[in-house]
């Protein structure tokens, strides 16, 4: 090979190495933006992602979270399907969309059926012909209520559903007697329900058929509302530990989103819980999805890579066997060619 060819070869190698180094630096230093769809401002999902955005800005400044407010799970799934959002916060029982994967369970959402203290409603089966206030159509709570009616053999026409998005207006409709009950799916001990129950002459209805309900709604979980959760005395609400059901809130992601990006956000979520809890108590409930407990959309490869980070690789698992094979092959070859 001529001296000129060797020179060109060296220069080409240096050039390629420089390009590779530049690309590596660019991908390591660039700011990535992800869009997370939540419910409206003031909602628990908005509160949770706001805290995650703040924590991420502190620990991973090259990852920028942009929030999009929606009317609930149906719109969030639509944004994910259309590629207008990268992540979304939905209830586990939301209608799933192809190519949407799970990242993590965030916090539990518990069924609350509130009725007037003197009402003759004793179970959800007694709602037929009554007027029930719910949050807006399109949200997870509204969908959960329709599923509840279906389980008890009622269609939406057998009750008068009054969707009211404003919580103060919904509470006033109850106080004035305009509605017979309020149905909400929210976190256990939520402050708005506690404040409402402190002043309203109301009580909670239990959900006591969990095992049967789960046959029809596999995404349901069993929860207990401890005695006195919403009022400590005179009278306590509830008067005794009360069984209810609910669904976890889930962080979902577009299936085609970059695995490294998803792994990074999953790591931030689990390794900065103290920072999250300092901003919202909802951060204390974050957990790894367990497919043995409920029907869960498949985990995104990026999230799965984080959860499996401590598992040994193929070479680590079979190191001894590979070492033995590497020793024997040359020995056998030397004997064969001797």
Phi, psi and omega per residue, in radians:
X1 nan 2.354 -3.094
X2 -1.265 2.819 3.140
X3 -1.092 -0.655 3.135
X4 -1.113 -0.724 -3.131
X5 -1.121 -0.712 3.128
X6 -1.115 -0.710 3.128
X7 -1.070 -0.815 3.120
X8 -1.088 -0.642 -3.138
X9 -1.134 -0.741 3.135
X10 -1.151 -0.782 -3.139
X11 -1.096 -0.686 3.117
X12 -1.121 -0.709 3.115
X13 -1.112 -0.745 3.113
X14 -1.114 -0.721 3.135
X15 -1.099 -0.807 3.133
X16 -1.103 -0.703 3.111
X17 -1.104 -0.689 3.114
X18 -1.132 -0.731 3.112
X19 -1.114 -0.769 3.140
X20 -1.079 -0.745 3.137
X21 -1.134 -0.683 3.124
X22 -1.138 -0.768 3.115
X23 -1.090 -0.732 -3.141
X24 -1.083 -0.776 3.140
X25 -1.108 -0.707 -3.128
X26 -1.093 -0.843 -3.100
X27 -1.199 -0.482 3.126
X28 -1.414 -0.495 -3.015
X29 -1.819 -0.243 -3.075
X30 -1.214 2.680 3.073
X31 -1.568 2.216 3.109
X32 -1.800 2.401 3.116
X33 -1.963 2.276 3.056
X34 -2.124 2.521 -3.125
X35 -1.835 2.180 -3.139
X36 -2.021 2.158 3.140
X37 -1.612 2.284 3.141
X38 -2.274 3.134 2.958
X39 -1.306 -2.996 -3.048
X40 -1.187 2.837 3.103
X41 -0.991 2.360 -3.085
X42 1.731 -0.308 3.109
X43 -1.307 2.889 -3.138
X44 -1.168 -0.664 3.121
X45 -1.143 -0.670 3.087
X46 -1.126 -0.749 3.128
X47 -1.083 -0.748 -3.105
X48 -1.151 -0.852 -3.097
X49 -1.208 -0.519 3.047
X50 -1.075 -0.726 3.099
X51 -1.153 -0.736 3.121
X52 -1.113 -0.673 3.102
X53 -1.067 -0.755 -3.130
X54 -1.176 -0.755 3.123
X55 -1.131 -0.746 -3.136
X56 -1.080 -0.700 3.128
X57 -1.070 -0.514 -3.130
X58 -1.442 -0.721 -3.015
X59 -1.721 -0.368 -3.119
X60 -2.506 1.248 -3.027
X61 -1.083 -0.292 3.120
X62 -1.428 -0.013 3.094
X63 -1.978 2.007 -3.079
X64 -1.867 2.143 3.124
X65 -1.716 2.144 3.040
X66 -1.878 2.322 -3.067
X67 -1.812 2.432 3.073
X68 -2.127 2.192 3.140
X69 -1.522 2.465 -3.123
X70 -2.377 -3.141 3.085
X71 -1.617 0.089 3.088
X72 2.401 -2.953 -2.971
X73 -1.024 -0.700 -3.100
X74 -1.085 -0.808 3.129
X75 -1.174 -0.652 3.123
X76 -1.086 -0.796 3.117
X77 -1.092 -0.641 3.107
X78 -1.118 -0.738 3.119
X79 -1.117 -0.680 3.106
X80 -1.143 -0.752 -3.122
X81 -1.103 -0.638 -3.115
X82 -1.497 -0.035 -3.136
X83 1.315 0.290 3.131
X84 -1.569 -0.121 3.038
X85 -2.455 2.606 3.128
X86 -1.672 -0.718 3.119
X87 -2.175 2.821 3.071
X88 -2.643 2.694 3.095
X89 -1.956 1.990 -3.071
X90 -2.379 2.835 2.982
X91 -1.326 2.619 -3.089
X92 -1.061 -0.478 -3.117
X93 -1.533 0.144 3.094
X94 -1.146 2.638 3.108
X95 -1.084 2.143 -3.069
X96 -1.362 2.740 3.126
X97 -2.136 2.394 3.107
X98 -0.960 2.566 3.104
X99 1.149 0.461 2.991
X100 -2.023 2.207 -3.072
X101 -1.971 2.908 3.125
X102 -1.623 2.540 3.017
X103 -1.944 -0.926 -3.072
X104 -2.839 2.718 2.907
X105 -1.424 2.310 -3.086
X106 -1.715 -1.041 -3.129
X107 -2.783 2.700 -3.112
X108 -1.383 2.538 3.038
X109 -2.030 2.111 -2.970
X110 -1.914 2.452 3.110
X111 -1.226 2.298 3.023
X112 -2.228 2.072 3.040
X113 -1.985 1.916 -3.050
X114 -1.831 2.247 3.120
X115 -2.249 2.898 3.076
X116 -1.153 2.532 -3.068
X117 -0.990 -0.618 -3.096
X118 -1.613 0.082 -3.103
X119 -1.154 2.627 3.074
X120 -1.565 0.112 3.060
X121 -1.274 2.099 -3.112
X122 -2.003 -0.308 3.135
X123 -2.684 2.901 3.105
X124 -1.016 -0.420 3.139
X125 -1.144 -0.307 -3.100
X126 -1.545 0.107 -3.069
X127 -1.380 -0.198 -3.089
X128 -1.009 2.265 3.137
X129 1.407 0.003 -3.117
X130 -1.695 2.914 3.087
X131 -1.819 2.132 -3.072
X132 -2.134 2.227 3.081
X133 -1.530 2.371 3.073
X134 -2.334 2.893 2.959
X135 -1.133 -3.097 -2.985
X136 -1.080 2.667 3.030
X137 -1.078 2.466 3.117
X138 1.760 -0.284 3.105
X139 -1.511 2.961 -3.123
X140 -1.124 -0.630 -3.126
X141 -1.105 -0.761 3.138
X142 -1.076 -0.756 3.113
X143 -1.116 -0.688 3.118
X144 -1.109 -0.657 -3.135
X145 -1.172 -0.688 3.092
X146 -1.096 -0.691 3.087
X147 -1.126 -0.672 3.123
X148 -1.110 -0.782 3.096
X149 -1.045 -0.751 -3.125
X150 -1.081 -0.713 3.126
X151 -1.066 -0.695 -3.116
X152 -1.527 0.240 3.036
X153 1.317 0.418 3.121
X154 -2.015 2.491 3.019
X155 -1.720 2.904 -3.087
X156 -1.016 -0.414 -3.138
X157 -1.361 -0.267 -3.109
X158 -1.420 -0.168 3.053
X159 -2.288 2.845 3.084
X160 -1.778 1.752 -3.128
X161 -1.512 2.216 -3.129
X162 -2.059 1.602 3.133
X163 -1.243 2.157 3.119
X164 -2.317 1.989 -3.068
X165 -1.307 -0.589 -3.111
X166 -1.409 2.116 -3.054
X167 -1.145 -0.644 3.129
X168 -1.149 -0.709 3.095
X169 -1.151 -0.665 3.121
X170 -1.140 -0.759 3.120
X171 -1.115 -0.694 -3.136
X172 -1.175 -0.618 3.086
X173 -1.081 -0.597 3.101
X174 -1.251 -0.822 -3.094
X175 -1.077 -0.624 -3.101
X176 -1.414 -0.111 -3.134
X177 1.473 0.158 3.125
X178 -1.186 -0.521 3.113
X179 -2.166 2.672 3.140
X180 -1.551 -0.382 -3.079
X181 -2.765 2.794 3.008
X182 -2.117 2.320 3.055
X183 -1.998 2.158 3.104
X184 -2.374 2.535 3.009
X185 -2.031 1.917 -3.058
X186 -2.661 3.096 -3.076
X187 -1.204 2.652 3.138
X188 -1.120 2.246 3.134
X189 1.351 0.346 -3.091
X190 -0.985 2.404 -3.023
X191 -1.075 -0.619 -3.104
X192 -1.166 -0.641 3.092
X193 -1.263 -0.666 3.121
X194 -1.082 -0.797 3.124
X195 -1.100 -0.699 3.139
X196 -1.142 -0.792 -3.086
X197 -1.224 -0.384 3.111
X198 -1.131 -0.568 -3.042
X199 -1.969 -0.379 -3.108
X200 -1.494 2.576 3.059
X201 -1.511 1.420 -2.969
X202 -2.498 2.886 3.087
X203 -2.513 2.923 -3.136
X204 -1.787 2.589 3.084
X205 -1.804 2.280 3.134
X206 -1.341 2.770 3.003
X207 -2.024 1.799 -2.921
X208 -1.901 0.176 -3.087
X209 -2.058 0.744 -3.036
X210 -0.955 -0.876 -3.060
X211 -1.029 -0.718 3.121
X212 -1.266 -0.699 -3.131
X213 -1.091 -0.613 -3.100
X214 -1.239 -0.383 3.047
X215 -1.088 -0.540 -3.126
X216 -1.706 -0.451 3.138
X217 -2.298 1.498 -3.049
X218 -1.119 -0.184 -3.125
X219 -1.498 -0.077 -3.090
X220 -1.311 2.594 3.020
X221 -2.155 2.741 3.094
X222 -1.654 2.373 3.103
X223 -2.369 2.807 3.071
X224 -2.142 2.294 3.024
X225 -1.646 1.911 -3.077
X226 -1.104 2.616 3.097
X227 -0.941 2.345 3.095
X228 1.394 0.150 -3.100
X229 -1.015 -0.723 -3.040
X230 -1.848 -0.254 2.987
X231 -2.754 2.234 -3.007
X232 -1.286 -0.569 -3.060
X233 -2.823 2.961 3.016
X234 0.994 1.009 -0.290
X235 -1.592 2.923 3.071
X236 -1.204 2.546 3.073
X237 -2.278 1.992 -0.121
X238 -1.298 2.896 -3.107
X239 -1.261 -0.414 3.092
X240 -2.589 2.906 3.101
X241 -0.912 2.285 -3.017
X242 -2.118 2.311 3.123
X243 -1.428 2.397 3.040
X244 -2.525 -3.118 3.106
X245 -2.259 2.982 3.128
X246 -3.065 -3.059 -3.126
X247 -2.382 2.557 3.048
X248 -1.255 2.616 2.937
X249 -1.525 2.368 -2.977
X250 -2.127 2.430 2.962
X251 -1.557 2.041 -3.136
X252 -1.980 2.890 -3.030
X253 -2.579 2.639 3.012
X254 -1.041 2.301 -3.071
X255 -1.053 -0.502 -3.060
X256 -1.602 0.037 3.140
X257 -1.176 2.526 -3.085
X258 -0.896 2.210 -3.067
X259 -1.085 -0.655 -3.141
X260 -1.107 -0.660 3.131
X261 -1.165 -0.750 3.136
X262 -1.157 -0.701 3.117
X263 -1.094 -0.707 3.134
X264 -1.067 -0.807 -3.120
X265 -1.189 -0.612 3.090
X266 -1.119 -0.731 3.116
X267 -1.080 -0.786 3.128
X268 -1.045 -0.731 -3.093
X269 -1.085 -0.723 -3.037
X270 -1.621 -0.458 -3.054
X271 -1.694 0.057 3.120
X272 -2.295 0.695 -3.066
X273 -1.133 -0.669 -3.137
X274 -1.060 -0.706 3.103
X275 -1.155 -0.674 3.117
X276 -1.133 -0.806 -3.100
X277 -1.120 -0.549 3.098
X278 -1.119 -0.423 -3.137
X279 -1.718 -0.547 3.115
X280 -2.724 2.341 3.125
X281 -1.142 -0.291 3.114
X282 -1.078 -0.434 -3.134
X283 -1.109 -0.321 -3.105
X284 -1.285 -0.283 -3.033
X285 -1.669 -0.085 -3.067
X286 -1.009 2.314 -3.107
X287 -2.605 2.871 3.103
X288 -1.372 2.283 3.124
X289 -1.048 2.408 -3.132
X290 -2.073 1.822 -3.097
X291 -1.170 -0.278 3.127
X292 -1.355 -0.268 -3.115
X293 -1.739 -0.379 -3.088
X294 -2.822 2.886 3.046
X295 -1.342 2.006 -3.039
X296 -2.196 2.286 3.024
X297 -0.964 2.578 -3.057
X298 -0.927 2.533 3.109
X299 -1.212 2.463 3.056
X300 -1.192 2.470 3.138
X301 -0.932 -0.595 3.131
X302 -1.176 -0.743 3.095
X303 -1.169 -0.721 3.136
X304 -1.087 -0.674 3.108
X305 -1.075 -0.657 3.099
X306 -1.201 -0.784 -3.115
X307 -1.119 -0.506 -3.121
X308 -1.690 0.248 -3.019
X309 -1.067 -0.488 -3.101
X310 -1.617 -0.074 3.122
X311 -1.372 2.421 -3.112
X312 -1.144 2.581 3.094
X313 -1.293 3.057 3.133
X314 -0.995 -0.804 -3.097
X315 -1.212 -0.575 3.105
X316 -1.216 -0.658 -3.128
X317 -1.185 -0.644 -3.032
X318 -2.001 0.572 -3.082
X319 -1.054 -0.812 -3.092
X320 -1.098 -0.765 -3.131
X321 -1.147 -0.711 3.138
X322 -1.166 -0.691 3.126
X323 -1.110 -0.739 3.121
X324 -1.105 -0.739 3.141
X325 -1.127 -0.704 3.137
X326 -1.130 -0.493 3.113
X327 -1.386 -0.701 -3.046
X328 -1.309 -0.635 -3.061
X329 -1.028 -0.884 3.119
X330 -1.082 -0.649 -3.138
X331 -1.115 -0.801 3.120
X332 -1.118 -0.700 -3.142
X333 -1.126 -0.690 -3.137
X334 -1.159 -0.645 3.116
X335 -1.211 -0.704 -3.077
X336 -1.156 -0.699 -3.073
X337 -1.583 0.013 -3.121
X338 -1.180 nan nan
